């Protein structure tokens, strides 16, 4: 089963000529290498220029935006190995992640 990305608590505010959108993201299912997509439409935007991520209290897990702006962006999940502290992208296996994002766009 492919990963499911659910957005909740979406709040959109105008800031100058852009919008700031805050949302809680929950991912569950089989993680796809390369990240989980979030579309601008899901956030009430036409284009996403920047994403900031604030993770919940997840042990040995981190999320990062792939730094590619557009109508869809990927959030990549990294997992620490538990021994050396080195992180690598999560393998294609079952994963659950909860984090908050601030997306800036128009």
N, CA and C of each residue as an Amber inpcrd file, in Angstrom:
protein
   318
   0.8370000  -1.1700000   0.0000000   0.0000000   0.0000000   0.0000000
   0.8850000   1.2380000   0.0000000   0.6230000   2.1720000  -0.8690000
   1.3840000   3.4170000  -0.9350000   1.0860000   4.2710000   0.2900000
   2.0150000   5.1440000   0.6110000   1.8290000   6.0300000   1.7590000
   0.6670000   6.9820000   1.5190000  -0.0480000   7.2650000   2.5800000
  -1.1380000   8.2270000   2.5520000  -0.6920000   9.4530000   3.3180000
  -0.8450000  10.6270000   2.7120000  -0.4980000  11.8830000   3.3570000
  -1.7790000  12.6420000   3.6390000  -2.0320000  12.9180000   4.9190000
  -3.2370000  13.6250000   5.3340000  -2.8440000  14.9600000   5.9440000
  -3.5130000  16.0300000   5.5170000  -3.2680000  17.3610000   6.0600000
  -4.4640000  17.7680000   6.9100000  -4.1920000  18.3470000   8.0780000
  -5.2460000  18.7940000   8.9860000  -4.8470000  20.1400000   9.5760000
  -5.7860000  20.7580000  10.2390000  -5.5540000  22.0390000  10.9160000
  -4.8920000  23.0600000   9.9840000  -5.4000000  23.1640000   8.7690000
  -4.8170000  24.0640000   7.7630000  -5.2690000  25.4960000   8.0470000
  -4.2840000  26.3890000   8.1870000  -4.5620000  27.8040000   8.4240000
  -3.7880000  28.6260000   7.4020000  -4.4850000  29.5000000   6.6820000
  -3.8880000  30.2930000   5.6060000  -4.0000000  31.7740000   5.9400000
  -2.8760000  32.4970000   5.8310000  -2.8500000  33.9280000   6.1170000
  -2.1360000  34.6710000   5.0070000  -2.6790000  35.8220000   4.6180000
  -2.0240000  36.6760000   3.6280000  -0.9040000  37.4570000   4.3090000
   0.2690000  37.4600000   3.6660000   1.4270000  38.2240000   4.1430000
   2.0060000  38.9190000   2.9200000   1.7020000  40.2060000   2.7650000
   2.1200000  40.9160000   1.5670000   1.4480000  40.3130000   0.3480000
   2.2620000  39.9870000  -0.6680000   1.7320000  39.3830000  -1.8940000
   1.7430000  37.8580000  -1.8530000   2.1000000  37.2780000  -0.7350000
   2.1830000  35.8240000  -0.5900000   1.2080000  35.3440000   0.4790000
   1.0870000  34.0320000   0.5720000   0.3010000  33.4220000   1.6330000
   1.2040000  32.5170000   2.4540000   0.9720000  32.4830000   3.7580000
   1.6210000  31.5380000   4.6520000   0.5600000  30.5230000   5.0490000
   0.8610000  29.2520000   4.8860000  -0.0870000  28.1980000   5.2300000
   0.5770000  27.2630000   6.2270000  -0.0950000  27.0610000   7.3540000
   0.3780000  26.1450000   8.3900000  -0.5350000  24.9290000   8.3680000
   0.0410000  23.7370000   8.4570000  -0.7590000  22.5040000   8.4520000
  -0.0680000  21.4070000   9.2400000  -0.8570000  20.5150000   9.7980000
  -0.3390000  19.3130000  10.4510000  -0.4040000  18.1890000   9.4280000
   0.7140000  17.5030000   9.2250000   0.8130000  16.4450000   8.2240000
   0.9680000  15.0950000   8.9270000   0.1880000  14.1150000   8.4990000
   0.3250000  12.7490000   8.9960000   0.5410000  11.8390000   7.7950000
   1.6410000  11.1040000   7.8140000   1.9430000  10.1260000   6.7600000
   1.8460000   8.7360000   7.3440000   1.2300000   7.8240000   6.6120000
   1.1800000   6.4280000   7.0510000   1.1420000   5.5230000   5.8290000
   1.6220000   4.3120000   5.9960000   1.6720000   3.3590000   4.8910000
   3.1050000   3.1250000   4.4630000   3.2940000   2.6340000   3.2580000
   4.6260000   2.3170000   2.7510000   5.2780000   3.5700000   2.1830000
   6.3830000   3.9650000   2.7760000   7.1100000   5.1580000   2.3550000
   7.7030000   4.9420000   0.9630000   7.5490000   5.9350000   0.0970000
   8.1080000   5.8690000  -1.2540000   9.4270000   6.6220000  -1.2970000
  10.4740000   5.9900000  -1.7770000  11.7700000   6.6280000  -1.8950000
  11.6250000   7.9130000  -2.7050000  12.2320000   8.9850000  -2.2360000
  12.1190000  10.2780000  -2.9030000  11.1730000  11.2200000  -2.1980000
  10.4020000  10.7020000  -1.2540000   9.5520000  11.5590000  -0.4430000
   8.0760000  11.4650000  -0.7290000   7.3260000  12.1240000   0.1300000
   5.8620000  12.1610000   0.0210000   5.4480000  13.5030000  -0.5570000
   4.6470000  13.4950000  -1.6190000   4.2570000  14.7620000  -2.2440000
   3.1600000  15.4810000  -1.4620000   3.2660000  16.8050000  -1.4510000
   2.2120000  17.6800000  -0.9590000   1.9760000  18.6870000  -2.0780000
   0.7310000  18.8050000  -2.5060000   0.4450000  19.7110000  -3.6170000
   0.0390000  21.0900000  -3.1050000   0.2680000  22.0860000  -3.9480000
  -0.1500000  23.4500000  -3.6210000  -1.6620000  23.4890000  -3.4250000
  -2.4060000  22.7510000  -4.2470000  -3.8670000  22.7370000  -4.1470000
  -4.3360000  22.2370000  -2.7800000  -3.6350000  21.2600000  -2.2040000
  -4.0040000  20.7600000  -0.8750000  -3.9240000  21.8670000   0.1740000
  -3.0650000  22.8540000  -0.0760000  -2.8590000  23.9460000   0.8720000
  -3.6180000  25.2150000   0.4810000  -4.4060000  25.1390000  -0.5890000
  -5.1440000  26.3040000  -1.0560000  -4.2670000  27.3000000  -1.7940000
  -3.1620000  26.8120000  -2.3650000  -2.2240000  27.6540000  -3.1130000
  -2.1690000  27.2180000  -4.5670000  -1.5420000  28.0430000  -5.3980000
  -1.2760000  27.6770000  -6.7860000   0.1700000  27.2250000  -6.9570000
   1.0590000  27.7270000  -6.0780000   2.4960000  27.4560000  -6.2150000
   3.1400000  27.5490000  -4.8340000   4.0160000  26.6140000  -4.5140000
   4.7380000  26.6170000  -3.2350000   6.1780000  27.0590000  -3.4980000
   6.6030000  28.1130000  -2.7910000   7.9570000  28.6350000  -2.9650000
   8.9270000  28.1490000  -1.8960000   8.4310000  27.9080000  -0.6920000
   9.3000000  27.5560000   0.4360000   8.5170000  26.7110000   1.4220000
   9.1810000  25.7680000   2.0810000   8.5470000  24.9410000   3.1070000
   9.4750000  24.8570000   4.3170000   8.9000000  25.0820000   5.4880000
   9.6200000  24.8920000   6.7530000   8.9170000  23.7810000   7.5030000
   9.6850000  22.9090000   8.1600000   9.1120000  21.7440000   8.8300000
   9.4630000  21.7620000  10.3070000   8.4630000  21.4960000  11.1140000
   8.6440000  21.3700000  12.5540000   8.1110000  19.9970000  12.9380000
   8.9940000  19.1160000  13.3080000   8.5460000  17.7500000  13.5920000
   7.9600000  17.6380000  14.9880000   7.1070000  16.6620000  15.1360000
   6.5640000  16.3430000  16.4490000   7.6240000  15.5100000  17.1560000
   7.3290000  15.0100000  18.2880000   8.3140000  14.3220000  19.1050000
   8.6290000  12.9260000  18.5580000   9.2530000  12.8670000  17.3830000
   9.5780000  11.5820000  16.7450000  11.0150000  11.2020000  17.0610000
  11.1930000  10.0100000  17.5420000  12.5260000   9.5280000  17.8750000
  13.1760000   8.9440000  16.6250000  14.4180000   9.3250000  16.3770000
  15.2160000   8.7900000  15.2700000  14.6030000   9.0510000  13.9050000
  13.8290000  10.1290000  13.7660000  13.1880000  10.4180000  12.4910000
  13.2100000  11.9190000  12.2330000  13.4410000  12.2920000  10.9970000
  13.5210000  13.6900000  10.6040000  12.8730000  13.8550000   9.2320000
  12.3240000  15.0280000   8.9660000  11.7700000  15.3110000   7.6530000
  12.4580000  16.5430000   7.0750000  12.5610000  16.5830000   5.7570000
  13.1610000  17.7350000   5.0840000  12.4820000  17.9400000   3.7370000
  12.3330000  19.2050000   3.3650000  11.7990000  19.5550000   2.0540000
  12.9110000  19.3260000   1.0480000  12.5860000  18.8320000  -0.1400000
  13.6190000  18.5410000  -1.1490000  14.1280000  19.7930000  -1.8670000
  13.6970000  20.9810000  -1.4160000  14.1750000  22.2840000  -1.9170000
  13.7790000  22.5870000  -3.3600000  12.7670000  21.8900000  -3.8640000
  12.2960000  22.1400000  -5.2200000  10.9250000  22.8130000  -5.1440000
  10.8420000  24.1280000  -5.4570000   9.5350000  24.7880000  -5.4290000
   8.6740000  24.3300000  -6.6000000   7.3680000  24.5300000  -6.4960000
   6.4900000  24.1610000  -7.6040000   5.0620000  23.9560000  -7.1680000
   4.2810000  23.3340000  -8.0330000   2.8830000  23.0540000  -7.7240000
   2.7440000  21.8160000  -6.8430000   3.8430000  21.0730000  -6.6960000
   3.9070000  19.9200000  -5.8050000   5.3240000  19.8490000  -5.2490000
   5.4470000  19.5990000  -3.9530000   6.7650000  19.4730000  -3.3270000
   6.8630000  18.1150000  -2.6450000   8.0750000  17.6330000  -2.4450000
   8.2890000  16.3590000  -1.7520000   8.9000000  16.5970000  -0.3870000
   8.3600000  15.8890000   0.6060000   8.9140000  15.9020000   1.9490000
   9.5810000  14.5420000   2.1500000  10.8850000  14.5680000   2.3810000
  11.6820000  13.3480000   2.4960000  11.8580000  13.0190000   3.9800000
  11.6610000  11.7510000   4.3380000  11.8390000  11.2960000   5.7140000
  13.1790000  10.5940000   5.8500000  13.9170000  10.9910000   6.8860000
  15.2150000  10.3920000   7.1970000  15.1120000   9.6880000   8.5420000
  15.8310000   8.5770000   8.6730000  15.8150000   7.7950000   9.8980000
  17.2490000   7.6080000  10.3770000  17.4470000   7.7910000  11.6860000
  18.7640000   7.5670000  12.2820000  18.9470000   6.0720000  12.5220000
  20.1850000   5.6010000  12.3720000  20.4260000   4.1610000  12.4930000
  20.3840000   3.6440000  13.9330000  20.3580000   4.5360000  14.9340000
  20.2600000   4.0980000  16.3250000  21.5760000   3.7390000  16.9610000
  22.6570000   3.7570000  16.1840000  23.9630000   3.4060000  16.7230000
  24.9570000   4.5490000  16.5560000  25.1430000   4.9770000  15.3180000
  26.1610000   5.9830000  15.0270000  25.6080000   7.3990000  14.9870000
  24.2890000   7.5430000  14.9280000  23.6770000   8.8570000  14.8080000
  23.5960000   9.3420000  13.3760000  23.9870000   8.5020000  12.4330000
  23.9470000   8.8660000  11.0160000  22.5320000   8.6520000  10.4830000
  22.0410000   9.6370000   9.7060000  20.7120000   9.5340000   9.1130000
  20.8060000   9.1750000   7.6370000  19.8210000   8.4270000   7.1810000
  19.6940000   8.0960000   5.7590000  18.2110000   8.1310000   5.4220000
  17.9070000   8.2970000   4.1360000  16.5050000   8.3170000   3.7470000
  15.8370000   7.0030000   4.1310000  14.6180000   7.1310000   4.6060000
  13.8360000   5.9610000   5.0250000  13.7090000   5.0120000   3.8410000
  13.8780000   3.7310000   4.0820000  13.7200000   2.7380000   3.0250000
  12.2500000   2.5500000   2.6820000  11.9860000   1.8590000   1.6090000
  10.6060000   1.6170000   1.1610000   9.9630000   0.5600000   2.0550000
   9.5240000   1.0120000   3.2340000   8.8490000   0.1180000   4.1640000
   7.7800000   0.9200000   4.8980000   7.0330000   0.2550000   5.7590000
   5.9520000   0.9090000   6.4760000   6.5020000   1.9910000   7.3880000
   5.8690000   3.1460000   7.3450000   6.3080000   4.2690000   8.1630000
   5.1170000   5.1090000   8.5880000   5.2460000   5.7270000   9.7430000
   4.2700000   6.7070000  10.2040000   5.0470000   7.9260000  10.6460000
   4.6290000   9.0990000  10.1970000   5.2920000  10.3410000  10.5780000
   4.2410000  11.4140000  10.7870000   4.4530000  12.2430000  11.8050000
   3.5740000  13.3790000  12.0780000   4.4650000  14.5970000  12.2470000
   4.1600000  15.6640000  11.4950000   4.9500000  16.8910000  11.5870000
   4.1070000  18.0690000  11.1290000   4.5910000  19.2620000  11.3960000
   3.8980000  20.4940000  11.0020000   4.7040000  21.1810000   9.9280000
   4.0160000  21.8550000   8.9960000   4.7110000  22.6050000   7.9630000
   4.2100000  24.0410000   7.9280000   5.0960000  24.9180000   7.4880000
   4.7460000  26.2800000   7.1090000   5.1480000  26.3920000   5.6550000
   4.1690000  26.5450000   4.7830000   4.4260000  26.6810000   3.3460000
   4.1760000  28.1330000   2.9560000   5.0640000  28.6780000   2.1360000
   4.9200000  30.0370000   1.6320000   4.7420000  29.9620000   0.1260000
   3.7220000  30.6310000  -0.3670000   3.4630000  30.5920000  -1.8010000
   2.3910000  31.5710000  -2.2110000   1.8480000  31.3320000  -3.3850000
   0.7800000  32.2000000  -3.8940000  -0.2450000  31.3760000  -4.6320000
